[in-house]
Amino acid sequence: MSNTPEAAPISRRAFLGRIGALSGAAVMYQAMSTLGFAAESSYRAPIDLSGAPRGTSVLVLGAGLAGLVAAYELSRAGYTVKVLEYNQRAGGRCWTIRGGDEFTELGGFRQKCEFDEGLYFNPGPWRIPYHHYGVLDYARRLKVPLQSLNQINDNAWVHSTKAFGGKPQRYRHVRSDFKGHVAELLAKSVNQGGLDTALDVEDREKMLEAMRTWGILDKDYRYVASRAVDGSRGYGVPPGGGLMPKPELSTPLDPKALLQSGLWKNLVTDHDYEMGQAMFQPVGGMDRIADALYREVRQHVQFGAKVVGIDQDDRGVSVSWVDAAKGGTPKVATADWCLCTIPLSILSQIPMRVGDAMQSAINAAAPYVASTKIGLQFKRRFWEEDDRIYGGISYTDLPIGVISYPMEGQNLPGKGVLLGGYAFGPNSYTFASLDPQQRVREAVRLGAQIHPQYEKEFENGVSVAWHRMPYTLGCFAPWPGDTREKHYENLCRIDGRIALAGEHASRLPAWQEGAVLSSLDAIGRMHARITSTGEKKNG
Amino acid sequence: MDERLLLSLVRLAAAFALCAGTTSVAAAPAVPPPESVVANRRFVGEDGAVLYHVVCQGCHMPAGEGAEGAGRYPALANNPKLAAAPYPALTILNGRNAMPALGAFLSDAQVAAIVNYVRTNFGNHYGDAISAADVAKFR
């Protein structure tokens, strides 16, 4: 949907497009998100790798989701599989931090998570959209239970330090009132003849009817306090029982103050395909998916292996690796083929025998996006008990960006862990520059502007600044500028006996679905090449 | 700040100090709070030391020592590549290898301030300062 300025009179189609834009979606879709690459998964069914030649070997580099999927499918198909993984765990960015977990950032900054039993935090991917069929299919096949994740919560807060005196507003108030005010303006414009060139008489009648219904306007096309409006935005005094107080009407936010507040930016997820409901999370943590895959292939996985060189000739590949902790003399792993899922930020630093086209592509997409996430444990679920927010996300213009509330343990007494910050861009560089506990401290101090209960109820926290993660040097490959157009296909084409996979080799950057689809696509093409040439071992 | 929060933070800080005991993490200058150094998706302020410690040290580390894991961040300390000011200026503006371009987040004066800071700290002693006008030519 375009929001470019257009000469009057505008076409009907453009006009209708603008209604969509005014309703919040398109304008903000373009302006807000660095992750807005809406695309449906092209996954249809489990991959068929039948006819694998006996004894043909594939070396998989990296045991993140792409590597695990490849190892799982290739080994099931009869290939001889070996996986080298830098970390002492599988999953890569598909990672969940729980009480007792320890990890070290680049620079030697160590954290030990002090969460209580059963509480967790997903520092990497945390959401599975309903249209990510590949990830969903693996969860189903491997019996990983999922639960809904509220992306949108009507009762969550939207907050701007520069609007309404810094007082957070309820999402439902901003949503209903912005819609109502826009509908009133549109109706006024129709009635004053402002849209006569775009709409004929019948259209104008229909438009007025639509605005009255959609915006909840009164008989004079005004958005004012009414029982009908409260049916959308919520009541001033809610209906009760018996002799409890009578319901009272709520007061809509001032139209100009709301417009100037910019809080309507936060309505974008209401209209966003990528973030739309239904959204899922694995019960107990995102790493349940990686764990389920790992269980199927664990005998093939070598942890603590730092790849230092990737070589190939016309007979096979040989990969040099050292002990990630101790270094020492490189060992060499050999195979007929190699599927490399190492993030490009790392791979661009590893000597590799591939053609210029693939190497240029690796280098072009090597800079990774900055992102920081912070998990906070509180003694009490005050967001539920006091604020009546069950799951979903509050938005703020503070550097923490969002506060997201847990789906597990809702409405039960006890502790809880929030996503206390999810920073991108300059804010993330700033958070990454702090030591881990400073980040937590800042997230508590800032978040207290939205939830004053923070200061009293905070217990402990962990943070992950992705540029400080030794195995990724950043969050994901954004393919800046025209790099994707120039290099993407060269990155994905098989070079000799080496294919690349991972979210970086997908058109769904940052999403696990991208990792899964790129892996399936790469091993599918590799398998086709192997079977079409009738290759035998070392053939 | 609430006393109990303060206590738990002190406890965490102590735990952190113990954990960090085996590593050499240099003391950084007092860093301003996150909400004061970013506005409208750009960094604010033109103090090279502060900018280094809110923009760069996440990767290049508090004392410019760099870091190594599966991949590495180069040290800026005693780095002969800083001999010519355009090299770090262009690197900050456009990125290099795994380093993202930061030009969109920084003014010319801010880039110059960072370049001048790293070229005269961390064991580097390059006296020829670069100006905002110099940086502008590299945009």
Interface residues (C-beta under 8 A of the other chain):
Chain A: Y86 L106 G107 G108 F109 R110 Q111 K112 T161 K306 V307 A324 I342 L344 S345 I346 S348 Q349 I350 N363 A366 P367 Y368 V369 A370 L398 P399 G425 P426 N427 Y429 T430 F431 A432 S433 L434 D435 P436 Q437 Q438 V440 R441 E442 V444 R445 L446 E455 K456 F458 E459 N460 A465 H467 R468 M469 P470 Y471 L473 G474 P480
Chain B: M1 D2 R4 L5 S8 L9 L12 A13 A15 F16 C19 A20 T22 T23 S24 V25 V31 P33 P34 E35 V37 V38 R41 R42 F43 H53 V54 V55 C56 Q57 G58 C59 M61 P62 A67 E68 G69 A70 G71 R72 Y73 G95 N97 A98 M99 P100 A101 L102 F105
